[in-house]
Structures are given as structure tokens and as C-alpha cells.
Amino acid sequence: MSEERKIKIGLYGAGGILGWKSVLNNSASYEIVDFRDKKAREIFRNDDWNPDPDRPCRDKPPCSICGKIEYSDEDIRKFEELHKK
């Protein structure tokens, strides 16, 4: 597969993203589009919606159903300690 044709988001990643979008919209249904179809790709060309806090987008959804969660320095220290093991 050529470099430009590498899949950026697979079927399961798309399902996860659309699943989260559904949760945030009262269980609305979303179709997973076949992006091999050029017309389908064009509809979503400028869609940058994503829940990843490290990736920018115009309308950032929360990463949690609880909204923005603030972590204390102690929370972060405990997390880092836990993952050192």
C-alpha cells in the first residue's frame, strides 16, 4: 500500500469515535461511511471532530461524560507511579 493510501482510522477506531459521538447526542445513530467511495470522503473532508485532547478541532467534545476533569498533582504522581511497574 502506498504511503498516501495508508489507513489513518480503521473500522474499530471509527466505531469508537462515532460511538462516543452517539453517547454525547442521546444515542443518535451514525453510519460508518465507506471511505473508499470518493463522494463519501468529500462529505467528511473538513470534519475534524475528535475527542482526543491532544488533537485540535473546532468543536472539541469532552473526553468524559463527566465533562472536563481536573487532576491534582497528587493524582498525576499516583498515575505515573502505577505505570512504572
C-alpha positions in Angstrom: 0.0 0.0 0.0 1.4 3.4 -0.9 2.3 5.9 1.8 -0.7 8.2 0.7 -3.1 5.3 0.9 -2.3 4.1 4.4 -5.4 3.9 6.6 -5.4 6.5 9.3 -8.5 5.4 11.2 -9.6 1.8 10.9 -13.1 0.3 11.2 -12.8 -0.1 15.0 -11.4 3.3 15.6 -14.2 4.9 13.6 -16.7 2.9 15.5 -15.2 4.1 18.8 -15.3 7.7 17.7 -18.8 7.5 16.4 -19.9 5.6 19.5 -18.7 8.5 21.6 -20.4 11.0 19.4 -23.6 8.9 19.8 -23.3 8.9 23.6 -23.0 12.7 23.6 -26.1 13.0 21.4 -28.6 10.9 23.2 -27.7 7.7 21.5 -28.1 9.1 17.9 -27.2 6.6 15.2 -24.3 7.3 12.9 -23.3 5.4 9.8 -19.7 4.3 9.3 -19.1 5.6 5.9 -17.1 3.6 3.2 -14.3 6.0 2.6 -13.2 4.1 -0.5 -16.1 6.0 -2.1 -14.8 9.4 -3.2 -18.2 11.1 -2.8 -18.4 9.8 0.8 -14.8 11.1 1.5 -15.7 14.5 0.1 -18.6 15.0 2.6 -16.3 14.5 5.5 -13.2 16.2 4.1 -13.2 19.1 6.6 -14.7 17.1 9.5 -12.1 17.3 12.3 -14.4 16.3 15.2 -12.5 14.2 17.6 -12.4 13.5 21.4 -8.5 13.4 21.6 -7.4 16.2 23.9 -4.0 16.4 22.1 -5.6 16.9 18.6 -7.2 20.2 17.8 -10.7 20.6 16.4 -13.3 23.3 16.0 -15.9 21.8 18.3 -14.0 19.8 21.0 -16.2 17.3 22.7 -15.5 16.3 26.3 -13.3 13.2 26.9 -15.6 12.1 29.7 -19.4 12.1 30.3 -18.5 14.0 33.5 -17.1 16.9 31.4 -13.6 18.3 31.9 -11.8 16.6 34.7 -9.1 18.4 36.6 -6.3 16.2 38.0 -4.3 17.2 41.0 -0.5 16.9 41.1 -1.0 14.0 43.5 -3.4 12.2 41.1 -0.8 12.6 38.3 2.0 11.4 40.6 0.0 8.3 41.6 -0.8 7.5 38.0 2.8 7.8 36.9 3.9 5.6 39.9 1.3 3.0 39.0 2.5 2.8 35.4 6.2 2.5 36.3 5.6 -1.1 37.5 
